[in-house]
Amino acid sequence: MSSRPSAAHETAASDSVGRLYGVGLGPGDPKLLTVRAVEVISAADVVAYHSARHGRSIARGIAAGYLRAGQIEEQLVYPVTTETTDHPGGYQGAMEEFYEQAAARLAAHLDAGRSVAVLAEGDPLFYGSYMHMHKRLADRYPTEVVPGVTSMAGAAARLGAPLVEGEESLTVLPGTLPEEELAARLAAADTAVVLKLGRTFPAVRRALERSGRLADARYVERATMAGERTAELAEVDPESVPYFAVAVLPSRGGATEPRTAAPAAVSEADADGGGRGQVVVVGTGPAGPLWLTPETRGALAAADDLIGYTTYLDRVPVRSGQRRHGSDNKVEAERAEFALDLARRGRRVAVVSGGDPGVFAMATAVVEAASQPPYQDVPIRVLPGVTAANAAAARVGAPLGHDYATVSLSDRLKPWEVIAERLRAAAAADLVLALYNPGSRSRTWQVAKARELLLEHRAPDTPVVVARDVGGPGERVRIVRLAELDPDEVDMRTLLIVGSSQTRTVVRGGGEQVVWTPRTYPRD
């Protein structure tokens, strides 16, 4: 794709072969063509445009006022659009054959020294039909692509709503994607535009509903053109939707300063969310954004308030319009009640946990509080996350491939005697053990005691995975013998996986050491 050529360059090109232009026409209003687009269309020897078999071309209609007498027009008629075809190669085969034939027709003009302008609604390289000509001709002829205003830019202008602000990211999706894929991507998006509606509209609407974004979705039909229509997407009749329509999830906007601590009380003014609130408990996985599920991304983006232990809140990007309420890691019950109080006043609240929220994390506190009379009518949801045991196991292979038990070594919420009894029982049953919360600054003896108990049932050379800060900048994963497990290496950011009698370690090519527990167990 070249920049605009000089007049001398254009003349030289025309002495041998013609120049190919892909011309963006904008979203539909002829007044929205760029100056360069008008120049190229008016000067071209040949103007080409696509149409369905009925012969009407939207592209030609937009550019009609800039055509001149004497120009050659090449109408490129699609052999098939939404109907079926008896082509031996099916729809794809029919279209490939059409593009090859269309490119050959344009090449004949270019070989004769004529300039050819291929018209494209919107931008030529943004889901445009021109790109099929570009891929077949641009490496053979001098080419210039004239960008145009996209349909999504026209739609945003007609809505009067920003598409993206600040550090938001925009997701652009074709409505032809499978519904499950659409729902996943919409759930994870800050803002989004879905193109190519028409027959796909029912699936797009369902995907928006499944992702929890339907209430925010806007609909724009024929933006900047005659017959333009805008509406709340949820209110649109599916039977009325044409192909030239888009769904828009605009920017949330309305930035507020993030809070760093949870207030002691919630005022009505602060809490008013303008509708029925809810609490969603989410897990961020063991580290940063790469570990978030699409559903969790969507819940975090949709929340009015984020509540959680400050370390975990710091993993979540700051978004405009959200309030953040960070607190210490020892006030789970207070966090849960605060979240439910906000939701009761109409706020959409995300309670943020590390890992999976249901594994030694905030889901229990929220569900317990929500079971009490003051909060029983507050909607709650728990969204799963990647727990530390799974993340650590993946780093070394498959140590959790057979039965295993998960035990927290923290005696803050249960006595050590209970922990010791469970360790003995799991070890006697020959289960692999995933040990959470093995040590901290105030708990320094539990790892040594656990090692002592486990050695009563396990061989000294039983493999132990020592995984610290998996997924984070300080990640360190080692495989040691149980007898050599050093408590000084262990802290609250460490997870231990202790193998069973069947767990194996092997050094593969290149020195990589892997661990796995076979899925079969020996029969007596």
N, C-alpha and C positions, 0 to 999 in steps of 0.2 A: 504494500500500500504506500503510494508515494505522497509527498506533499504536493501542494498546488504547483503545476509546472509553469515555467515562464512562457510568454507568447512565442519566443523563438523555439523553445522546446516543442510546443504544440505544432508549430509549422513543420519542424523537422520530422516529427512523428508522422504527420499526415502525408509526407512525401513517400513514405514506405508503407507503414501500416497505420490503421486508425488507433485512436485512444479509446479505452473502455472507461466508462464512468458508472459508479454505483451511486445513485443520488437519493439521499434521504428526504422524504417529503413531509416529515413531521406527523403529528397525530391526526390530521384531517383538515384543519382550517388552512386554505391556501395562503392566508396571510402569515402563516407560521413557517413557511419555507425560508431558508437562509438566502442571503444575497448570492452566495456562490452557487446554491442549487438553481436559482433562477437563471444565472448566467449560463450554466452548463446546459440546462434544458433548452433555453432559447437558441443556443449556438450549435447544438448537436445535429449531425446529419441524420442520425437514426435515433428514434425514441422507442424503447421497448418497455412493455409492461405486461404483467400477468393478469389473467382473468379466469373465471370459471367458464364452463361450457355455455352458460347463458349469454356470454359475451360482454357483460358489463364489467368494467374495471374501475375499482375504487381509486387506484393509483392514477389512472389517466384523468379521472374526474377531478382530483386534487390539482393536477398540473395543467389542466386544460387551458387556463388563462395565460399560460406562458409558452404554449406551443406556437409555432409559426407556420405559415403556408410553405409548402414545398418539402417539409420534413417527411422522411420515410418512417412509417409506424410499423413496429413488429409486435403483434399481439400474441403473447405466449399463453395458449389456452391449456389449462390443466386437464389431463385426460380423466381425472377422477379427483373428487374432493372428499365428500362424506359417504358417497355411494360405494357399492361393491364393484369389483372388476373381474373380468375373465382373463386378464393377462396371466400368462404362465408363471410369472414371478410374483403374482399377487400385487397388493398395493405398492409395496416397496419396489418391485420390479417395474411396474408401470411408471412410477415416478422417476426412477433412475433412467429409464429409456427416454422419458420426456425431457429431463434435464440435459441429457446428451444431445438430443435433437435440437433443443433450444440453443445450446452452446454452439452447435455447428452452424445454425442460422446466423447467430451474431458474429461468429468467426468469419463467415463469408463477407460480411460488411467490413469488418476490421481489416481483412486481407486486401480488400479493395481500396483501403485508405480512408474509409469513412469513420467518423467518430460515432460512438454508440453510447447513449445514456440509458441505463436500466433504472427504471423508477421503482422505489421501494417505500411503502408506508413506514412511518417512524424512522428508524435508523437502519441503514442497509445491512449492518453486521449484528443487529440485535433481533434475533429470530426472524430475519428478513429473507424473502425468497431470493434476493440478489446474491446471497452468499453462495448459492449453488452454481451460479455463473462465475462468480469470483474464483472459486476453487478450480474451475475447469479452464479459465482463460487468463487469469492474472499473471501466471508465470510465462505466458506467451506474448502478451501485448502490454504496452504502456497502460498503466491503470491508475485511476484516482478514485478514492472513496470520499464522497461528500457527506459528512455526518448530518443527521437530522434529529429533531426533538422526538424523544421516544413517547410511546403511548402512556407509559407510567408517569412520565413528567407531565404530560397533558392532563392525566387523571388527577394527579396531586394538585395541579393548579386549579382545576375545576372544583375540587373539594375544598380548596383553601387550607390545606393541612400539610405541614412538613412531612416528608417521607422519613428523614433521619435527622437527628440532632446530636451534637456532641460526639460521644464515643459509641453511639448506637451503630449497629450494622444492618444493612438492608439485604433481605433474601428475595431473589426473583425466581419464581417457579412457573413452569408450564402446567396448566390444568390437566394435561394429559398424563401426568404421573399417576401411578397407582395410588388409590385412596390412603392406604396405610403409610406410604412414603410421604404423601402430602401432609398427613396428620403429624407425623414425626418431625418433619422440617418446620411446619408452622408452629408447633409447640416450642421449638428451640429458637425461633426467630425473635429478634427485637422488633423489627418491622418487616413487612413483606408485601409483595405484589404477586398476584397470581394472574397469569395471562391465559389466553386461549380458552375462554369459557364456553359459551354455547352449550353443546351437548354434555360437556364435562361439569356443568354447574352443579347438578345434584351431588356428585361425588365431592366437589370442592366444598360445598356447603356442609356436608357431613364431616369432612376432614376438619373444617374450622370448628365445628361443634365438638368433635372428639378432642381436639387440642385445647379446648377452653377459650378459643379466641373469637367465637361467633359474635359476641356482643360488641366487640371492637371493630368488626369488619365493615367496610364501606364498599359500595358498588358504584361503578362508573361505566356507562354505556355510551359508545360513540363519542368519546371526549373531543370537544372542540368542533364537532361535526353537526350537521342538521340531525335532529332527532336525539340529541344528547339527553341523558338521564342520569341522575345521581340518587342514591337511596341508601338506607341501612340495608346491608346485604340480607339480614335475616328476614326482611319484609318483601323480598323480591320473588315474584312468581317464576319458578324454574322454566315454565313453558314460554316465557317472554324473553329469554336471554339469548342475544345473538353472539356470534363468534367475536365480534369487536366489542368486547366488554372485559373489564378487569375487576378483580377483587383487591382491595387495599387494606392493609393493617398499618395505619399511619403511626407517626411518632407519638409516644405517650406525652412528651413535653411536660411543662410545669415543674421545672426543677426546684427542689428545696434543699436546704443544707442538711447533710446527713447528721444524725445524732450519734453520739458515741456511748451513751449509757441509757438504760431503761429508766424512765421516770417512775417515781413512786406511785403516781396516780395518773389516770387518763381523763383529760377534760373532754366534754362533749364536743367542743370546737375542734380539738386535735383529732378526735376519734371519728368524726363523721365521715364515712366513706361513700355516702350517697347511695347505698343499696345494702343488700344482705351480705354480711361478711362471711368469711370462712377461714379456717386454719389449715394450711398444708405443711406437713412435716417432710422435709427433704434431706437427702444425704448427698454431700458433695464428693463422696469417694475419698480416697486416702490423701489426695493432694489437690491440684488445681483444676482448671476448666476442662482439660482433656478427659477427665474422669466423669464428667457430668453426663447423665442421660438426656436425650432430647426433652423428655417429659419434665425433668427437673429444671432444665434451662427455661422452659416455658413458664413453669410455676414461679421461678425466681423473677422472670421478666414481668409477670403479671401482678406481682405483689405490690401492695401499697406500703407495707412495713416488713422489714426483715429483722428477725430476733434470733439471737444466738450467742454462744461463746465467742468472744471477740476474735480469737485465732481463726475460727471457722468463717466468721463473717468476712474477714479480710480476704478470703478466697473468692468472694463474689464481687464482680465488677460493680462499681458505683453507677447507678442509673438515675437519670433525672426523674423527679417526682416521687422518689422512694425515701422513706425514713428508715434509718438503721439503729437498732437498739442492742448494743453490745453489753455483755456482762461477764462475770466470773464463771468459771466452770463448775462451781459448787452450788449453784442456785437454780437447779433444774425445775423444781416445783414452782418457784416464783416466776420463772420464764414462761412456763406453760400457762399459768393463770393470767399473766399479763397478755399473752397472745390471745387467749380466749376472751378476755375483756375487750380488747381491740376489735376482734371479730364480732362480738355481740353488738358493737356500736357501728357495724357496717364496713369495717376495714377488711381488705384481703391481706392475710398475714402468712408469711412463710417463716417457719421455724427451721433454722439451719443447723444441721448436725454434720460431723465428719463421717466418712464411711457410709454405712447403711444406718438410717435413723432407728431401725428396730433392733440393732445389735449393740447393747450397752450404750444406748444413746437416747435422744430426746423423745422418740415416739412413745415410749412407755409413760413418761411424765405427762405428755399431752393427753394420751388416751385415758390415763387415770384421772386427771383433772376434769376432762370432758365427760366423765361418767358421773360426776357429782351434780346434784340438782341445779345449781346456778347455770351450768353450761351444757346441759343435756340437749338443748335445741341448736347448739352451734355446730354447723357442718364441719367435719374434719376429714382430712385425707392423709394417708401416709404413702410417700413415693419412695421406692427402693433405690438404694445406691450401691456402689461397689464397696464391699466391706474389706477391711484390712487383711483378713485371712486369705481371701481370694486374690487380692493384689499381690501379696507376698508369695503365695503359692505359684502364681503365674510367672514370677521372676525366675524360679528355679526349675520349673517343669510341672509336675502333677503330684505333689505330696498328699493332696486331699482326694486322691482318686478312689479311695474306699471309705468305709465308715470313719467318722471323726467326731470329736466332741470339742465344744468351744467353752472355755472357762476363763473368767476374769480373776486375776490374782489380787485385785484390789480388795482390801478388807475394810474399806470405808463404809460400805453398805451391808456387809455380811461378815460374820466372825471368821477368823482364820481356820477354826476347827471345821467349819462347813466346807471351806475351800479344800483343805487337806483330805477330807473324806471323799470329796468328789474326784480329786486327783487320783487317789488310790483306786477308786471304783473304775474310772476310765482306763487307768493303766492296767488293772487286772483284766479288763475286758479286751485288752490289746487294741484300743482305739488310738488313732492318730489324735494328737492334741494341738489345738490352736489356742495359745495363751495370750490373752489381752491384758493390758494394763499391768505389765510384769513388775515395774518398779518406778520410783520417782524419788525426788530429793528427800521426802519424808518417809519413804518405804524402801529400805535398802536390803532387807534380809529375806524377802519372800522368794526370790529366784533361787538362792542357795538352798532354802528349805524345800522348794518344789523339786529341784534337781535330786536332792537326797531321797525324797519320797519316790520319785520316778525310777531311780536306780534300784529300788527294791523289786521292780517288775521288768525293767528293761536292761538290755545289754549295754555295757559302757560305750560301745561303738555305734549306738543308735544315732542316726543323723538328726541334727537339730538345725533348722533354718533360723538364723538370727537376722531379721529384716528391720532396718531402721529407716524411717522417713521415705517409704516407698512412693515413688512418683514425685518427690520433692527434691530441692537442690542438694540436700544432704543425704541422698539415698546411699545406703550401704547394706549389701546383702551378703552374708557369709553362711557357709555350711560347716558346722563343727560336730565333734563327737559329744554325746550327752555328758560323758565324764569330764569333758574339757570346757563345758559351758561356763563362761566367766561372768559372774553377776555384775562386775564393773562395766561391762559393755552394754548393759541393758538400762533403758530409761523409759519414760512414758510414751515416747515416740517409736518404741520398739515392739514388734510382735514376734513371738516364738512359735514355731511349728515343730513339735516333737514327733518323730516317726513312730510307727508301730514295729512289731517284729518283722513285718514283711516289707517295710520301706527300703528302697534301694537307692544307691548313689552310683553314678558312672561318670567317668571323665571321657567326654567325646572328643572328636578331632578338633584340634586347635586349643585344647586345654579346657574347654567348657565343661563344668561340672553340673550335672542335672540330678534331680531327685524325683522319684515317683513311687507311689504305692499301688501295687497291682490291684485290678478290680476283682480278681478272683482270690479266694482264700483257701488254704490247704484243707482238705478233708482228712479227718482222722482215719 
